[in-house]
Amino acid sequence: MAIGSDDIAGMVRHWLGTPPNGYLGSGRGCDPLSLLHQPSTSGLGDAFIEKMLTDIPILRQLPRNAVNVYFEQVTKDRKRLLIEVGDVTIPYDEIQT
């Protein structure tokens, strides 16, 4: 049975909903909100992607540019975090609800 893009997107959604150290004895999980008030040149986006690749090893099988993280300006004072895995875009605000 092959793992498809929906399966991988599901893994990423689960990871996004897991707080740092969310599993006993494991550093697995993330803190997406730590990316918010930081300049894009801070390198946190790259560190965030690297943590995702470490926690979800199957992502390392994808092409190098297949995993991206970026913000979309929704309103003057609101940004939306988007995680792109291949051709699937995952909005973080959908994970929170």
N, CA and C of each residue as an Amber inpcrd file, in Angstrom:
protein
   291
   0.8460000  -1.1770000   0.0000000   0.0000000   0.0000000   0.0000000
   0.8940000   1.2440000   0.0000000   0.6410000   2.1430000  -0.8990000
   1.4600000   3.3470000  -1.0380000   0.9420000   4.4520000  -0.1190000
   1.8730000   5.2570000   0.3420000   1.5190000   6.4290000   1.1400000
   1.3170000   7.5860000   0.1820000   0.1490000   8.2170000   0.2610000
  -0.1920000   9.3090000  -0.6500000  -0.0440000  10.6690000  -0.0080000
  -0.2960000  11.6920000  -0.8040000  -0.1480000  13.0630000  -0.3170000
  -1.1380000  13.3680000   0.8130000  -2.3260000  12.7650000   0.7920000
  -3.2830000  12.9680000   1.8810000  -2.7690000  12.3750000   3.1870000
  -2.0890000  11.2290000   3.1020000  -1.5100000  10.6010000   4.2950000
  -0.4210000  11.4780000   4.8950000   0.4470000  12.0000000   4.0270000
   1.5340000  12.8580000   4.4950000   0.9780000  14.1520000   5.0760000
  -0.0230000  14.7340000   4.4250000  -0.6570000  15.9430000   4.9580000
  -1.2760000  15.6620000   6.3240000  -1.8520000  14.4850000   6.4980000
  -2.4070000  14.1000000   7.7980000  -1.3380000  14.0190000   8.8700000
  -0.1620000  13.5000000   8.5080000   0.9550000  13.4330000   9.4600000
   1.3860000  14.8380000   9.8810000   1.4570000  15.7440000   8.9040000
   1.8540000  17.1260000   9.1920000   0.8000000  17.8130000  10.0560000
  -0.4740000  17.5930000   9.7450000  -1.5450000  18.1750000  10.5710000
  -1.4430000  17.6880000  12.0160000  -1.2110000  16.4010000  12.1820000
  -1.0670000  15.8410000  13.5300000   0.1180000  16.4870000  14.2470000
   1.2440000  16.6180000  13.5440000   2.4440000  17.2140000  14.1260000
   2.1820000  18.6560000  14.5380000   1.4760000  19.4050000  13.6910000
   1.1670000  20.8040000  14.0010000   0.2880000  20.9320000  15.2400000
  -0.5230000  19.9180000  15.5020000  -1.3890000  19.9390000  16.6720000
  -0.7480000  19.3800000  17.9260000   0.5080000  18.9280000  17.8130000
   1.2180000  18.3500000  18.9460000   2.1550000  19.3900000  19.5530000
   1.9660000  19.7310000  20.8320000   2.8700000  20.7130000  21.4520000
   4.2890000  20.1530000  21.5820000   5.2890000  21.0230000  21.7070000
   6.6590000  20.5360000  21.8980000   6.7220000  19.5690000  23.0820000
   7.4610000  18.4940000  22.9030000   7.6000000  17.4610000  23.9340000
   6.2360000  16.8990000  24.3300000   5.3340000  16.8210000  23.3650000
   3.9610000  16.3820000  23.6130000   3.8190000  14.9040000  23.9220000
   4.8450000  14.1250000  23.6630000   4.8320000  12.7050000  23.9810000
   5.9040000  12.4300000  25.0190000   5.5610000  11.7060000  26.0340000
   6.4860000  11.3960000  27.1090000   7.7620000  10.7610000  26.5580000
   8.8920000  11.3420000  26.8860000  10.1790000  10.8030000  26.4520000
  10.5560000  11.1500000  25.0280000   9.8260000  12.0520000  24.4070000
  10.0980000  12.4070000  23.0250000  10.0650000  13.9250000  22.8590000
  10.9310000  14.4490000  22.0400000  10.9410000  15.8710000  21.7370000
   9.9990000  16.2230000  20.5980000   9.2480000  15.2380000  20.1210000
   8.3370000  15.4310000  18.9870000   7.3100000  16.5180000  19.2940000
   6.9890000  17.3180000  18.2890000   5.9980000  18.3680000  18.4200000
   6.5680000  19.7000000  17.9690000   5.7150000  20.7180000  17.9200000
   6.1750000  22.0130000  17.4170000   5.4810000  23.1640000  18.1240000
   6.0490000  24.3310000  17.9390000   5.4830000  25.5670000  18.4790000
   5.3860000  26.5790000  17.3370000   4.3650000  26.4400000  16.4910000
   4.2550000  27.3250000  15.3330000   4.1260000  28.8020000  15.6980000
   3.5620000  29.0870000  16.8430000   3.3710000  30.4860000  17.2190000
   4.6940000  31.1920000  17.5160000   5.7530000  30.4070000  17.7290000
   7.0670000  31.0180000  17.9620000   7.5780000  31.7310000  16.7130000
   6.9990000  31.4120000  15.5650000   7.4090000  32.0520000  14.3100000
   6.8060000  33.4370000  14.1450000   5.7470000  33.7200000  14.8880000
   5.0210000  34.9710000  14.6880000   5.8590000  36.2050000  14.8610000
   6.0990000  36.8880000  15.6140000   6.7420000  38.1760000  15.7430000
   8.2480000  38.1330000  15.5320000   8.6860000  37.3630000  14.5730000
  10.1060000  37.2560000  14.2600000  10.3320000  37.6930000  12.8110000
  11.4520000  38.3330000  12.5400000  11.7380000  38.7040000  11.1460000
  11.9780000  37.4520000  10.3020000  11.6130000  37.5180000   9.0510000
  11.7670000  36.3570000   8.1700000  13.2340000  35.9780000   7.9820000
  14.1400000  36.8880000   8.2570000  15.5680000  36.6010000   8.1170000
  16.1630000  35.9520000   9.3640000  15.3440000  35.6920000  10.3870000
  15.8570000  35.1410000  11.6460000  16.2840000  33.6810000  11.5300000
  15.8610000  32.9840000  10.4850000  16.2160000  31.5770000  10.3230000
  15.2780000  30.6230000  11.0390000  14.2820000  31.1600000  11.7320000
  13.3540000  30.2930000  12.4520000  12.5290000  29.4160000  11.5140000
  12.2180000  29.9300000  10.3390000  11.4690000  29.1330000   9.3720000
  12.2480000  27.8990000   8.9590000  13.5410000  28.0630000   8.7050000
  14.3890000  26.9220000   8.3470000  14.4980000  25.9360000   9.5070000
  14.6260000  26.4500000  10.7220000  14.6960000  25.5830000  11.8990000
  13.3760000  24.8390000  12.0950000  12.2690000  25.5200000  11.8280000
  10.9490000  24.9060000  11.9420000  10.8130000  23.7510000  10.9500000
  11.2420000  23.9760000   9.7160000  11.1920000  22.9260000   8.6930000
  12.1120000  21.7790000   9.0750000  13.3010000  22.0790000   9.5600000
  14.2470000  21.0250000   9.9630000  13.6560000  20.1690000  11.0870000
  12.9930000  20.8010000  12.0450000  12.3440000  20.0620000  13.1400000
  11.2390000  19.1700000  12.5890000  10.4820000  19.6890000  11.6220000
   9.4270000  18.8980000  10.9930000  10.0240000  17.6820000  10.2740000
  11.1300000  17.8940000   9.5730000  11.7830000  16.7940000   8.8590000
  12.3380000  15.7550000   9.8360000  12.7920000  16.2030000  10.9860000
  13.3090000  15.2860000  12.0080000  12.1770000  14.4820000  12.6330000
  11.0840000  15.1450000  12.9410000   9.9570000  14.4880000  13.6010000
   9.1280000  13.6260000  12.6580000   9.1190000  13.9630000  11.3840000
   8.3530000  13.2040000  10.3780000   9.3370000  12.7560000   9.2930000
  10.0950000  11.7020000   9.5410000  11.1840000  11.2970000   8.6320000
  10.7650000  11.0490000   7.1840000   9.5310000  10.6600000   6.9440000
   9.1150000  10.3990000   5.5600000   9.2160000  11.6620000   4.6980000
   9.1630000  12.8380000   5.3170000   9.2830000  14.0800000   4.5550000
  10.6550000  14.2200000   3.9070000  11.6520000  13.5590000   4.4520000
  13.0050000  13.6120000   3.8710000  13.0770000  12.8740000   2.5380000
  12.0640000  12.0570000   2.2520000  12.0130000  11.3360000   0.9840000
  11.4950000  12.2210000  -0.1530000  10.8980000  13.3580000   0.2080000
  10.3770000  14.2860000  -0.7980000  11.5120000  15.1370000  -1.3630000
  11.3180000  15.7190000  -2.5400000  12.3410000  16.6250000  -3.0750000
  12.6370000  17.7670000  -2.1020000  13.8210000  18.2990000  -2.1810000
  14.3190000  19.3000000  -1.2330000  13.3920000  20.5070000  -1.0800000
  12.7950000  20.9850000  -2.1360000  11.9420000  22.1790000  -2.0920000
  10.4760000  21.8530000  -1.8250000  10.1540000  20.6230000  -1.4840000
   8.7570000  20.2060000  -1.3390000   8.1200000  20.6770000  -0.0410000
   8.9240000  21.0140000   0.9710000   8.3860000  21.4360000   2.2640000
   8.7380000  22.9030000   2.4780000   7.7020000  23.7170000   2.6640000
   7.8940000  25.1600000   2.8620000   6.9700000  25.6650000   3.9540000
   7.3560000  26.7490000   4.5700000   6.5190000  27.4140000   5.5640000
   6.5540000  28.9120000   5.2550000   5.3780000  29.5280000   5.2970000
   5.3250000  30.9550000   5.0340000   4.0580000  31.5450000   5.6520000
   4.0270000  32.8620000   5.7000000   2.8760000  33.5790000   6.2210000
   2.1580000  34.2840000   5.0940000   0.8550000  34.3640000   5.2230000
   0.0080000  35.1160000   4.3070000  -0.6120000  36.2490000   5.1260000
  -0.5330000  37.4590000   4.6200000  -1.1390000  38.5980000   5.3070000
  -2.6380000  38.5580000   5.0440000  -3.4420000  38.3130000   6.0840000
  -4.8900000  38.2040000   5.9470000  -5.5390000  39.5740000   6.0710000
  -5.1940000  40.2950000   7.1080000  -5.6430000  41.6680000   7.3000000
  -4.4250000  42.4730000   7.7310000  -4.6320000  43.7360000   7.9670000
  -3.5140000  44.6030000   8.3620000  -2.7900000  44.0800000   9.6020000
  -3.5280000  43.5030000  10.5340000  -2.9170000  43.0530000  11.7900000
  -3.0490000  41.5430000  12.0150000  -3.2650000  40.7840000  10.9540000
  -3.4020000  39.3340000  11.1090000  -2.6560000  38.6010000  10.0020000
  -1.8330000  37.6490000  10.4310000  -1.1180000  36.7800000   9.4940000
  -1.6520000  35.3660000   9.6350000  -1.4700000  34.5900000   8.5930000
  -1.9060000  33.1980000   8.5890000  -0.7100000  32.3270000   8.2310000
  -0.3960000  31.3670000   9.0910000   0.7200000  30.4510000   8.8540000
   0.2730000  29.3500000   7.9030000   1.0490000  29.1480000   6.8550000
   0.7670000  28.1130000   5.8680000   1.9680000  27.1780000   5.7780000
   1.6950000  25.8920000   5.7690000   2.7310000  24.8840000   5.5850000
   2.4300000  24.2030000   4.2580000   3.4110000  24.1670000   3.4070000
   3.2520000  23.5870000   2.0840000   4.0730000  22.2990000   2.0190000
   3.4080000  21.2110000   1.6830000   4.0810000  19.9200000   1.5240000
   3.6930000  19.3970000   0.1460000   4.6410000  19.4820000  -0.7690000
   4.3440000  19.1110000  -2.1480000   3.2830000  20.0360000  -2.7150000
   2.2000000  19.4540000  -3.1920000   1.1220000  20.2660000  -3.7670000
  -0.0230000  20.5130000  -2.7820000   0.1900000  20.1930000  -1.5110000
  -0.8250000  20.3860000  -0.4800000  -0.4170000  21.5560000   0.4160000
  -1.3320000  22.5050000   0.6040000  -1.0950000  23.6270000   1.5030000
  -1.9680000  23.4450000   2.7300000  -1.3490000  23.5180000   3.9110000
  -2.0360000  23.2920000   5.1710000  -2.0420000  24.5850000   5.9750000
  -3.1980000  25.2300000   6.1220000  -3.2920000  26.4330000   6.9540000
  -3.3090000  26.0400000   8.4330000  -2.4330000  26.6390000   9.2260000
  -2.3500000  26.2910000  10.6430000  -3.6320000  26.6250000  11.3900000
  -4.3220000  27.6900000  11.0090000  -5.5400000  28.0590000  11.7320000
  -6.6390000  27.0080000  11.5960000  -6.5910000  26.1630000  10.5760000
  -7.5580000  25.0670000  10.4550000  -7.2400000  23.9390000  11.4420000
  -5.9800000  23.8210000  11.8350000  -5.5710000  22.7970000  12.7840000
  -6.0780000  23.1620000  14.1770000  -6.0620000  24.4360000  14.5000000
  -6.4210000  24.8990000  15.8280000  -7.9000000  24.7220000  16.1230000
  -8.7530000  24.7120000  15.1200000 -10.1930000  24.6310000  15.3720000
 -10.6750000  23.2120000  15.4010000
